[in-house]
Amino acid sequence: MFIRFLGIELKKALFNRVFASIILLLSICFFIDFYFNFLKVINDPWYDKKAMYFSFNYYIGTGPSQFRIIFLLLLPLIVCMPYALSHLNDRKINYQLFLLTRISFWKYYLGKMIAVFCSGILITVYPFILSFIIINILMPIRITNLTNVEGLVVLRSLLPEHPLKYMVIYMVITGLFGGIIAVFTMCTSMLINHKFIAMIFPFLLSLIYGFIVETFGKPNYEPHILADPSQPIVTITWNCIIGVGVVMFIISIIGNYVGMKKHARI
């Protein structure tokens, strides 16, 4: 019964109009960014084609992409749209209570968490996968020097011999943060009954949190910075990545459990 419920939840999370609309919007934004940061550059008659190499100048994850910066900053708002607030809808139409007469609370809880987590991962990694594939097709796969990657600390040992491994591994890190943030935003649907407020609250909370850690000189604890493959600050470490990710995930697990348990009236 759990596998069937999970399949239904995943289908609802990944095959809905909001998810498809976000994918379409991300595609449009990506190709606009791709045009200005890649196609326009290489079509410049003064551009030295011999200087082209698969450094981090063109991959959206580490190149000079404004789209990446805005996307990661807005991630709490974006990943919650497809399915993170579905529990709020279930409560409003009493669908949760209906389900709990047929499956256990734990099955409902795990099914929701997994579906939201997966939708967050896929939304997050989509533009990075798209860029990764296109850049690999259009450009040679090598790094000729470390000039543009001197600020990278995490996974630096993979450079310059294994740039593709760096891309893939950090894509996994970015995707996991997207999934964790999606599950974290799900907690707001336990506290707030208004859908619009529940949707924007995690984003506002991330801005407040960012302001606080910036004030104390700890920007390396901001999730959107830790999820950025370009490692925009040199103080990023594995301890920061794992620590922040684990703390957010634990808070999400506890918050969603307490909230669902309360609203399930069990």
N, C-alpha and C positions, 0 to 999 in steps of 0.2 A: 504493500500500500504506500510506503514511504517513497519508493522509486517512482511510482505513478504520480504521486503528489509533487515530487521534485521535478519531474518532467513537465508537468503542467505549469509549475511556477517558472521554470527556465524558459518555457515557450512564451509565457506572458511577459517575462522580463526582457527577452531578446527580440521578440517579434511583435512589437507594438508600434504605433504611429510615432510616439515621442522618440523612441530609440532610433527609428528610421530617419526621422527629421533631424536629429542631432548628428547622425552619421553623414547625412547629406550636407548639413551646414558645415561640419568639420572638413568635408571634402572640398567644398567651395573655398573655405578659408585657407586650406592647405595649398591648393593650386594657385591661389592669388599670391601667397607667400613664396611658393616655388618659382613662380614667374619672376618676381622681383629679386629674389636671392640666388637664383640659379640661371634660368633661361636668359634673362636680360643681361646678366654678367657675361656669360659665355658667348653671347652674340655681339658683344661689344668688339668692334674691329681692332681696338687697341689692347684687347686682353690677350695675354700670352697663353695660348692653348697648352704649351708645354708645361706650364706651371700647375696644370690641373692634376690633382691627386685626391685620393679618398682620405683626406684629412678630416677635420671636423668643420670645414668651412661650408659644406653644402648639406650634410645630413641635418634634418630639422632638429634633431635632439641636441646637437652641439654647435650648430652654425649660428650666424647672427640673425636668428629668427625671432621677430616680434610676436609672431603667432604662438610660438612655444611658450614664451614668457606669459602672455595673456591667458593662454589656455590653462597652464598650470596654476596660475593665480585664481582663475575662476573654477577650478576643478571641483570644489565643494558644491558649487551651484550646478555644474553640468552633470556630475555623476548621480545626483539625487533625483534628477528629472525623470529618467526612464522608469525606475521601479522602487527606489528607496522609500517612497512615501506610500507604497501600496498597502501597508498595514493600516494607515489612516483611512484609506478607502474601504478596506475590509471591515473596519470598526463601524463606519458610518452606515453601512448596509447590513450589518450584523452577519457578514459572511464568515468572519472569524469564528463566531459562536457556532455557526452551522458546520464548519469544518471540524471543530473540536468535538462534535458528536460522532465523527467518523474516524478521526485520527487522534493520536495522543498529542499533548501539548508539545513534547519534545520534537516530534516529527514536524509539527507546524513551525516551531521555532527554527529548527535546523534548515528546513526547506526554504523559508523566507530568507534566512541569513545567506545561504549558499547562492540563491538566485540573485540577490542584491549584490553580493560580492562579485559574482561572475559578470554581471552587467557593468559594474564599475570598472573591472579590469578591461573588458573589451572596449568600452568607450574611451578609456585612457590610452591604451596602446594603439588604437586604430591609426591615428595620424603618424605615429612613429613607425609602424609597420609599413604604411604606405610610402613614406619617405625612404625607408630602408631598402625596399624593393626597387623603387625607381632609381635611386642613386647608384645602387649596385649594378643596374642594367646600363646606365649611362656613363659611369665613370670607372676607371681602374681602381682596384682594391689595394691601396697601399698608403703608407704615410712616409713622406720623404724626410721629414724632420720633426722635432718635438717643439718647435717654436710656438705653435698655437695650442699646445696641450700642457704647457708648463704648470698651469694652475690645477691640473687634475691630480688628486691624491688617491682616492679610492680606485682600485683596479688599474693603477698606473703601470704595474708590471706587465700588463698585457700589451702595452704600447712600446714600439710601433709594430712589432711583429704580428700581433693578433687584433687588429682594430675591429674586425667583425665580432669577435668574442666579446669585446668591450660593449659594442652596440647591443648585442643580444642580452647579455647579462644585465646591463643597466635598464634595458627595456623591461625585463622581468621585475626589477626593483620598482620602476615607475608604475608598472601595471599593478603590482601588489599594493602600493600606496593608494592607487586609484580605487582598488577594491576595498581597502580598509577605510578610506574616507567615505565611500558609499555606505558602508555598514555603519560608520560613525554618524552620518547624517540621518540614518534611519531612526536613531534615538530621538530625534526631534519630533517625530510623528507620535511618540509616546507621551510627549509633554504638551504639544500644541495641536489643537483641533482644526485650526485654520490652515488650509493647504498652502496658500501663498506664503504665509508667515513661516510655516514649517520648512518651506523650500529655501527661503533666503536667510533664515536664521543661522544655519551652519556657515554660510559664506561670511556673514557679519561677524560671527564668532571667530572665524579664522583671521579676519582683519584685526580684531581686537587682540587676539593671541599673538599675531605677528608684531603688532605695535609694542606689546609688553616685552617680548623677547628681544626685539630690536633695541628697546630702551635699556635693557640690561646687557646689551652687547653680545647676545647669543642668537644671531640669525641662523646659525647652523642647527637650530632646533625647530625651524619652520618646515612643515611637511612639503610644501610646494618647492622649496629650495632643495631639500633632500631628494625629492623625486626628479629633479632636473639633471639629465645626463651631462650637461655642460659643467656641472659643479661650479656654480657662479661664485662661490667663496671657497677659500683654501682651507677653512677649518672643518670641512665635512669629513667625518670619519665613519668607519663601520659601526662604532659604538653609538654614534648619533643616529644613523640610519636604523639600526636594529632596535635601539632603545626607544626612539619615538614611535616607530612602527608597532612594537610590542605593547607599549603603554596605550596607544590609541585603540589597538585591537582588543585589549583586555577591558578597557572602558566601554567599548562598543558591545562586547559580549555580555557584560554585566548589565549595562543600561538597557539593552534590548530584552534581556531575560526578565529583568524586574518589570519593565514596562508591559511586555506581553503577558506576563503572569498576572499583573494587576488588571489589565483589560479583559483577560480571559475569565476573570472572576472564579479562579480555581483556588 
